[in-house]
Amino acid sequence: MTKKITLAMLGLGLLTATLGGCTYADITSKHLFRPDAAMPIEPSGPDLRAGTPLAIDVHNQRGSVWVEVDGDLEAPVVEAIVSWGAGDRTETWPAHGEALPITAVRRTDGPGDVLAVDASIGDGAPDSGYVDIRVRTPRCDGVSVVNDGGPIVLVGVGGAITARNGAATGEGGRIELKTSRPIVDPVALVTTSGRVTAVIGTEGRGVIDLASERGDVNFVTAYGTLTDVHPAMQRYHGVWNGGRNPFIAKSADGNIQVYVKPNAESYSTPDSWMALLGR
């Protein structure tokens, strides 16, 4: 049964990618369907302190980033998949037996702990060189992701949340946030191209500012109160539950959809399916 489902999903993905003109697979499909195993990236630095807030900080030169909270873990797990287009492997990249500059460092010298991940495709990479970073962590009390050229997916994270896609090269990608943690801190989801989709829990608050240069914009909730609402073409402003913390989502080319739902991580959006198919 599992094999049949997998083949059907792959077939549907190939069909949709063909019809939709997708140029590369999303990070989720790569981790599910790539025949080569993801490379573990062993963090360096001191052990994380028990009971101390943990922030995740990821910089990826070109690729995708997926950060997910998994309460069954005792410590964060970092993995990477390196990709390149057919025929684009060169004699010098990726060099045989030489690791790409992908690092993970634990920092415990502040009031909170930090896991910092930095990924580079390195020198001599072809234009199709691409690094997928996946971080699974037992907790996340703040996250910052700076990425170029692919999607950012954040699941179950909390605290201040920043996802910036395409800031360095202008080639962005979609951003997806799903979290049941109450939104009470600043959130900024910004991409130069691609959709921004957020599903957030019912107990949060904030000043909602959504804007797309070329796309539809919606904030959908049946929970809490909305005041100072100013919907406009490709823009939305409103104060949710009297909050003062900013919740910003912007795209230069893509729809922006924000939903308030119970059990936000399990809520299925079109992006949940598109993640298996392409950008």
C-alpha positions in Angstrom: 0.0 0.0 0.0 2.8 2.4 0.9 4.5 1.8 -2.4 1.3 2.5 -4.4 0.7 5.7 -2.5 4.2 6.9 -3.1 4.1 6.1 -6.8 0.8 7.9 -7.1 2.1 11.0 -5.3 5.2 11.0 -7.5 3.1 10.7 -10.6 0.8 13.5 -9.5 3.9 15.6 -8.7 5.4 15.1 -12.1 2.1 16.0 -13.8 1.5 19.1 -11.7 5.1 20.2 -12.2 4.7 19.8 -16.0 1.5 21.8 -16.1 2.6 24.4 -13.6 6.0 25.0 -15.1 7.9 24.3 -11.8 11.6 24.7 -12.1 12.7 22.7 -9.1 11.2 20.5 -6.4 10.3 21.8 -3.0 12.4 21.0 0.0 9.7 18.6 1.3 9.6 16.5 -1.8 13.4 16.3 -1.8 13.6 15.0 1.7 10.8 12.5 1.0 11.8 11.3 -2.4 15.6 11.9 -3.0 17.2 8.4 -3.2 20.4 9.7 -1.6 20.3 10.1 2.2 20.5 13.6 3.7 23.9 14.4 5.2 23.9 14.9 9.0 25.6 18.1 10.1 27.0 17.7 13.6 26.8 20.9 15.6 29.9 22.1 17.4 30.2 24.0 20.6 29.0 23.4 24.2 25.9 21.4 25.0 22.7 23.4 25.1 21.5 24.3 28.6 18.5 22.5 30.0 15.4 24.7 30.4 17.1 27.6 28.6 15.2 29.3 25.7 16.6 28.2 22.3 16.7 30.3 19.2 17.4 29.0 15.7 19.4 31.1 13.2 19.9 29.9 9.7 21.6 31.5 6.7 21.5 29.6 3.4 23.3 31.1 0.3 21.1 29.3 -2.2 18.5 26.6 -1.5 15.7 25.8 1.0 15.3 25.9 4.7 12.9 23.8 6.8 12.7 24.3 10.6 10.4 22.0 12.6 9.8 21.5 16.3 9.7 17.8 17.3 9.0 17.3 21.0 10.3 13.7 20.9 13.9 14.9 20.3 16.3 15.5 23.1 18.6 17.8 21.0 18.4 19.5 17.6 19.2 17.6 14.4 20.6 19.3 11.3 20.6 17.7 7.9 21.6 18.9 4.4 20.9 17.7 0.9 23.2 19.0 -1.9 21.6 19.2 -5.4 22.7 20.2 -8.9 21.1 20.0 -12.3 21.6 17.1 -14.7 24.9 17.4 -16.4 26.0 20.3 -14.2 28.4 18.4 -11.9 31.9 19.7 -12.6 35.3 18.2 -11.9 35.7 20.6 -9.0 32.2 20.8 -7.6 31.2 19.1 -5.4 34.8 18.0 -4.9 35.1 14.3 -4.1 35.7 13.7 -0.4 35.5 17.4 0.4 32.6 18.7 2.5 30.8 21.8 1.4 30.9 24.7 3.8 27.8 23.9 5.9 28.2 24.4 9.6 26.1 24.3 12.7 27.3 25.9 16.0 25.8 25.9 19.4 26.2 29.1 21.4 25.5 29.3 25.1 27.1 32.6 26.2 23.9 34.7 26.3 20.7 34.7 28.3 19.4 32.2 25.8 21.0 29.5 23.7 21.4 29.7 19.9 21.8 27.1 17.2 23.4 28.9 14.2 23.4 27.1 10.8 25.3 28.5 7.9 25.2 26.9 4.4 27.2 27.9 1.3 27.3 26.2 -2.1 31.0 27.1 -2.1 33.3 28.3 -4.9 33.0 26.8 -8.4 29.3 25.8 -8.0 27.2 25.7 -11.2 24.1 27.9 -11.4 22.0 24.9 -10.4 23.9 24.3 -7.2 21.4 24.1 -4.4 21.5 23.2 -0.6 18.5 22.1 1.4 18.8 22.6 5.1 16.4 20.8 7.5 16.5 21.6 11.3 14.5 19.5 13.7 14.5 20.7 17.3 12.8 19.8 20.6 12.0 23.5 21.2 12.2 26.8 19.4 11.8 30.1 21.2 12.7 32.4 18.3 13.8 31.8 14.7 15.6 33.8 12.0 16.0 32.5 8.5 17.8 34.3 5.6 17.6 32.3 2.4 17.8 32.7 -1.4 16.5 30.7 -4.3 14.0 28.4 -2.6 11.2 27.9 0.0 11.3 28.5 3.7 9.1 26.2 5.9 8.6 26.8 9.6 6.5 24.4 11.8 5.8 24.7 15.5 8.2 27.6 16.1 7.6 30.3 18.7 9.0 33.6 19.9 10.1 36.3 17.4 9.9 34.9 13.9 11.8 36.3 10.9 11.9 34.7 7.4 13.6 36.7 4.6 13.7 35.1 1.1 15.7 36.6 -1.8 17.3 39.5 0.1 20.8 38.9 -1.3 20.1 37.8 -4.9 16.5 38.8 -5.5 15.6 35.2 -6.2 13.2 34.3 -3.4 10.7 31.5 -2.9 7.6 30.7 -1.0 7.3 31.0 2.8 5.1 28.8 4.9 4.6 29.2 8.7 2.4 26.8 10.8 2.4 27.2 14.5 0.0 26.8 17.4 2.3 28.7 19.7 0.6 32.1 20.6 1.8 34.9 18.4 2.8 37.6 20.9 6.2 38.6 19.5 7.2 40.3 16.2 6.8 38.3 13.0 8.2 39.2 9.6 7.7 37.0 6.5 9.2 38.7 3.5 10.0 37.3 0.0 10.9 38.8 -3.4 8.9 36.1 -5.1 6.5 33.3 -4.2 3.5 32.8 -1.9 3.4 33.6 1.8 1.1 31.3 3.8 0.7 31.3 7.6 -1.5 29.3 9.8 -1.4 30.5 13.4 -3.1 29.6 16.7 -6.2 31.2 18.1 -4.6 32.7 21.3 -2.3 35.2 19.6 -2.4 38.9 18.9 -0.7 41.5 16.8 -0.9 44.4 14.3 -1.4 42.6 11.0 0.2 44.2 7.9 0.0 42.2 4.7 1.1 43.5 1.3 1.7 42.0 -2.2 2.8 43.8 -5.3 1.2 41.2 -7.5 -1.1 38.9 -5.7 -4.2 38.4 -3.5 -4.0 39.2 0.3 -6.2 37.8 3.0 -6.4 37.5 6.8 -9.0 34.9 7.8 -10.1 34.4 11.4 -13.2 33.5 13.3 -11.4 33.8 16.6 -10.8 36.9 18.7 -11.5 40.5 17.8 -10.4 42.7 14.9 -10.2 46.5 15.0 -8.8 49.3 12.9 -9.3 47.1 9.8 -8.2 48.6 6.5 -8.5 46.2 3.6 -7.4 47.4 0.2 -6.3 46.1 -3.1 -3.3 43.9 -2.4 -3.0 45.1 1.1 -4.5 44.4 4.5 -4.1 46.1 7.9 -5.9 45.3 11.2 -5.3 44.9 14.9 -6.0 41.4 16.1 -6.9 40.9 19.8 -5.5 44.4 20.7 -1.9 43.4 20.1 0.9 45.8 19.5 3.5 43.3 18.2 3.9 43.6 14.4 2.9 40.7 12.1 4.2 41.5 8.7 4.0 39.5 5.5 5.1 40.8 2.2 5.7 39.4 -1.3 6.8 41.2 -4.4 5.1 38.5 -6.6 2.8 36.1 -4.9 -0.4 35.6 -2.8 -0.5 36.2 0.9 -2.8 34.1 3.0 -3.0 34.1 6.8 -5.4 31.8 8.7 -6.2 31.6 12.4 -7.0 28.0 13.3 -6.9 25.7 16.3 -4.2 23.0 15.9 -2.5 25.1 13.3 0.3 22.6 12.6 -2.2 20.0 11.4 -4.2 22.4 9.3 -4.0 21.5 5.6 -3.5 24.4 3.2 -2.9 24.3 -0.6 0.8 24.8 0.3 0.8 21.5 2.2 0.1 19.7 -1.1 2.2 22.0 -3.3 5.2 21.3 -1.0 5.2 17.8 -2.5 5.1 19.2 -6.1 7.2 22.3 -6.5 7.6 26.0 -5.8 
